[in-house]
Amino acid sequence: MSRKGNCYDNAPMESFWGKLKQERLNDKHFKTREDAKCAIFWYIEIYCKRYRLHESNGYKTPHDFLTAV
């Protein structure tokens, strides 16, 4: 963390939460908290790690990037 007032403090996490909301949670209404937890788990553990391409990894999935090393 940098000092107070620096605009880069939370940028990576704010970007992640924005993508989560945009790609998975927009216009969704969950019946239970457990349904919401399952949807978030699926997005992080299945979609982001196994299917979503990341620019910082050379447009590979994190799973492919880590297994190739």
N, C-alpha and C positions, 0 to 999 in steps of 0.2 A: 504494500500500500504506500502510496505517496502521501504527501502532506495534505492537510485539510484544504478543500476548495479546488483541488486538481481534478479536471474533468475526466481523467483516465482511470480514476479509482475503480469504478464499477462497470466500466464499459463492456468487458467480456461477459459478465453475468447478465447485464441488461440486454445485450444482444441475444444471449441464449433464451432468456425468458420471453423476449419478443418473438423469436422464431417458434418457440413452443406454443405460444398463444395463437400465432398466425397460422401455423401449419396443423395444429391438432385441436386446439380448444375453442376457436372462434365458433360461435353459433351452436355450441353444444350445451345441452342441459342434462345433467346427470341426476339420476334418481336417488343415488346414495353416494356417500363419500367413498365407499369402496369402488364404485364404478369409476369415479374420478381418479382414484389412485391407480387403478388398472390402466386407464388411458394414458396417464403420465408415465407409468412404468413402461408400457409398450413403446411410447415415443422415444424415451431415453435409451432403454436397454435393447430394443429390437430395431427400431427404425434408424435412429441416429448412429448407432454403432455398426450396424450390418448393411444398411442400404443407402443412407444419405451420404452423398459425396461432399468432401470438405476441401476447400481451396488450399488450405494450409498443408494438407497432406498430398498435394499433387493430384487433386481430384480423385482420391481413393477414399474408400470407407475407412474408418479407424481400424476395423477388424483386419482388412486387407493390408493396411499400412503396417500394423504391428506384426502380422504374421510374415510379411515379406522381409522384415529386418533380421 
